[in-house]
Amino acid sequence: MKGGGVIICNRRNKISAECLKFIKNSNLSYKNIQDEIKRKFGIKTSKSLLSYYKGNKNRLIKINFNKLTDEETDWLNGIFLADGCKYKDRKYSYVIKFALDLYKDLKIVNKLCYIFKKLGCKYAFSIQKNSLIIKTYSKELFKKLPIKNIFFKPQNQKAFLGGLIDGDGCKKGNAAILVQYNNVKTMEYLSKNLNLKQRVFPVLTNFGPSIRREYYIPKCTCDLIKKRGLSIKLKSDI
């Protein structure tokens, strides 16, 4: 900046390669790094920015997707579309969030945390009424997970369906019922391949009029999912 002023640096303003090298190689405290950058480069930095460039943010941790089986990957994709969401917060962090029943879904929570650990994701819990909220931060996982309302083709259809059941389904005798409001194209694809029967009817939700889609999952498909252990709810005797 001309006139000897101080440049205030944020994530949208890239710093010089020389300054970046100094940040990554420095063993000083963040306060001392800030002072040195201001003195040497005339740039004012925040501690969060230093953490970003030094790779200490959870979202910068390298995710190893190869550690997951295809079944684990598509179970995660399924339960994400059923009970998850992703967004960028005000700090530009990539947030992945799941909301599960605090009392009924503890086994599902354990499986979700097991997968996060295999990936190398850190996660945190919070409680909202009867819901257990799980959050993790990862740009890589954020980009890898499917986008709601856009067609998604899983590698392992039964594992994906198992994840959907664990998020939005329930047992019905030896079969199961899955409720979906979105993901129409994806569910049409699964219905053709796994012989799901659909029932569609209008409903009034807290957000206004909507279309409720119920999918009946026959016993033969449920048995295959249950045999492979691809759904917590189908394995349960409750």
N, C-alpha and C positions, 0 to 999 in steps of 0.2 A: 504494500500500500504506500502511495506516495506521501511525502511529508513526514515520514518517520513514525506514522501511526502504527497501531497494533492490529493485526489481522485476527479476527475471532473465527476460529476454525470449527466447523461442525461436520456431520457425516456427508453433507451434500457438497462441501468444499474440500477437494483433495489437497493434501499437503505435498510438499516436494519429496522426491525420492530420498534425498539426503536426510531430511527430517524424519521420514518414516524409518529409515535405517537406524537412526539414533534411538527412536522410541523402542524398536524391537530388540536392540542390543543392550539397552541400558538396564542396569540392576538397581538404579536409584528408586527411592520412593516416588509415588505419583506426584506428590507435592514438589519434590526436587526436580523431577522431569519437567513439570510444568514451568518451573522457574528457568530451567536451562533452555527450553524451547523458546520461551519468551525472550531470553537474553541473546541466544544465538540466531534465531530465525525471525524474531519479531512477531511470533504467532501466539495467541492466547488459546489454550486448549482446555477441555473439560476432562475430568477423571473418567467419565464414561467413554469418551473418545479414545483415551489412552488404553482403556480396557479392551475396547473394540480392536485396536490395531495390534495390541500385544496378544490377542487371541484368547482372552480370559472369559469372554462371554460364552454362555452355554450354546448359543446359536452358532458359534464358530467351531465348536467341537466337531471333529470329523466323524460322520456317521458311517458305520460299516454295515450296509444293507446285506452284504454277503453272509453275515452271521445268522440271518433269519432263513428259515425254510420257506418254500413257496406257500405252504399252508399257513404259517405264522404271518407272512406278509399280507396275504389276502384276507385272513381273519381280521387283521388290523385295518385294512382298507374297508371291510364291511362294517365293523363296529364304528369306524369313523364316520361313514356316511349315515349311520343310524343315530349315533349319539354324540358326534364330535363336531367341532367347528375350528376354523383357523382364520387368523386376522393379524394385521400389523397394529401394534399399539402406538401410543404417542412417542415412545422412545425408539421407534423403528425396529422393535424386536418382533420376531416371527413367532407368534403364539399359536400353539395347538392345544385345544381344550376339550375335555370330555366331562359330561355330567351323568353320573350313575346313581342308582338308588343306594342310600347310605346303609340300609339294612339287608336288602335282598341281593345286591350285586357284588358282594365282597370277593367272591371267587373270580368274577370277571375282572374286578379291579386288580387282583393278584396276577392274573394272566397278562393284563395290560402293562403292569409294572415290570413283570418278567421280560416282556418284549422290549420295553424301554431300556432296561439294563443291558440286554444283549446288543442293542444298537449303540449304547454309550450315551443315551440321553439322561440328563438329570431332570427330575420332576418334583412338583410340590403339590400338597393337598390343601383344600379349604372346604368348609362345610356351609351350605346354604339351605336352611330348613332341613328337608329330608334327603338332600342331594349331596353327594361327595364329588367335589370338583377336582379334577386332575389337570395340571398345566405343565407343559414342557415347552422349551424354546429351541427351535432349530430351523434354520433357513433351508437346509437340505431336506429334512423331513417334511417341512411345509410344502416344498415344491413337489415332493414325491407322492404325497397323499392326493386322492382324487378330488375333483371339484364337483360340488353338488349341482344337480340339474344338467350336468354334461355327461354324455354317455361314457361309461367306464367298462372296459372288458378285462375281467380278472384272469390271471393265469390259472388259478385253481378255483373253479366255480363253487364247489361244495364248501370249501373253507370260507370263501367270500359270503356265501349264503349263511354259513354258521355264524359269522360276525354280525350280519344283519339281524339274525334271530336273537342273538345275545343282546343287541341294542334295542330292537323294536318288535320282537316277537314273543310268543308264549307257546307252551305245549298245549295240545288239545288231544287228549287221549294218547295214541301212539303217533299222532301227526303233529302239525304245528300251524299256527296262524302268524303271518307277518303283516304288520301295518306300515304302509309307506304313503307319504304325501308327495314326495319329490322323486327324482331319479327314475322317471317314467321309462326312458329308452333302455336304461340298464335293466330294469325289472322285466321289460318285454323280452329282452335277450335271454335272461335267466329262465323266464317262463317257458320259452320255446325249448330250451335245452334240458330243463329239469322238471318239466311237466307240472308247472305251478298253475293253479286255477285262480283267476282274478275276479273280485267283486268290487264294483265301483259305485259310490253313492255320495251325494253332497252332504256336508256337515257344516255347522257353525262353530268356529274356534274362537279363541280369545283375540285372534288377529282378523276376524271376519269370516265370510263364507269361504269354504275350501272344498276340495275333493279328497275323500278318504278312499284309499285303495287297500283292500285286504287280499292277501295271497295265501291260499291254502296249499301247504306243502305236504304231499302225500307221505304215507308211512314208509314206502320203499326208499324215498329220498332221505327222509329223516333217519332211517336205519343206517344208511351209508354214511351220513354226517356223524351220527352217534358212534358208529364203529370206529371211525378215525379220530374220535375225540375232538371234533372240530366245532362243537358248540357246548358251552357250559350249561346252558338252560336245558338242552336235550339230554345231557348226561345226568342232570339232577332228577331226583325222585320226587321233588316238591311240585 
